[in-house]
Amino acid sequence: MKPAVTLETIQTELLDMKTLLRHLALSSRQMVTEHPHIVRVPGVCGGRPIVAGTRISVRTIVERTRLGDSPDQIVMDYPPLTLAQVYDALSYYHEHQAEIDAEIATNEEMLKWVTRRGAG
């Protein structure tokens, strides 16, 4: 005898299919890097390097470590991340330090500009 199909099982299966389709769409557009957990996806975070399957940028992880957060703390604060992904992002940073540092500097300048406009 087959188990009864419930609305809950249909909703769960549809959600699983939606997640799979989104992953397939992203994976077909993503540009792979030499790091297994780091990709660039046109239209996502400006095409900057991010952790695959997320919108969390390498820059975000680097800035968190500069603020004193440990990789374990970053994983706790961003539940989709694993330690392997955080360490891969940090490794990517050390191999592309000038690029990420330029991103950080640009972000800081934009923040200063916005802050000045708000104060004026």
N, C-alpha and C positions, 0 to 999 in steps of 0.2 A: 504494500500500500504506500503510495506517494504521500509525503508530508504536505499539508495544506499550504498554499501560497498566501502569505499575509501581506498587508500593505507595508508593514515594517521591512520585510525581506525585500520587497520590490524597491523601496526607497534606499535601502542599503546597497543593493546591486546597482541602482542608478548612480548613486554617489561614487561608488567604486569605478564605474565606467567613466563618469565625468572626470575623475582624478586621472585615470589612465589616459584619456583623450588629451587633457591639458598637458600631461607629461610628454606625450608623443608630439604634440604641437611645439612645445618648447624645445624638445630634443632635436627636432628637425631644423630649428632655426639657430640653435646655439653653436657658438664657435668654441671648439675644444682648445684647451691650453695644454701645456706640458705637465700640468698638475691635475691629478685625477678628480679632485673635488671642486676645481675652479673653472668657470666657463664665462663666456661673454655672450649675451643674448641681445641682438639688436632690439632697441625699444624698451629694454628693461634696465633701469638704473643708468640710462644714457650709454649703454653698451660697455660700461665699466665692468671689471672683473667681480663676479659674485660667486657665492657658494652655490653649486649646482642644485637645482630644485627649490631654491629660495630666492628672496630678493635682498639677502643680506650681503653687503659688499665687503670686499677685502678691506677697504678703507675703514669701515665701521669696526671690524675686528681689531685692526691696528690701533685705531683711536681708543678703543676700550682698554687695550693693554697699556697704552701710554697713560691712561688715567689710573692705572694700578690694578685693573681687573686681571685675575688669573684665567687661563683657558677654562678651568673648571667653572668659574663664576660666569663666564660668557655662555657656556653650555647651559647652565641653570637659567640664565636670563633669556636665552633664545632656544626654547625647547626643540625646535626642529633640528638644531645643530648637534653634531657629535664631536668628540674630542679630535678625531681624525680630521674632520673638516676644518676645525679651528687651527690645528697645527699646519694643515696644508695651506690655509690662507696666510698664515705667518711665514711659511716657507716661500710662498709666492711673493709676498712682500719683500723678503730679503733678496730675491732674485730680480725684482722690479722696483727697487726702492725709490729711484728717481721719479718714476711714473706715479706711484702712490703718494709720495711726499708732495708732488705737485698738485695732486687731487686734494690732499689735506689742506695745503696752503690756499688753494682756490676756494675751498669750502669756508675756511676761516675768514678770508677777505669778504666773501659774500655775507657772512654772518655779521662782520663789523659794519658793512654798508647798510644792511637791514637795521641793525641796532642804532646806527647814527640817524637814519631816516625816521625811525620811531621816536627818537628823543627830540628831534627838531620840530 
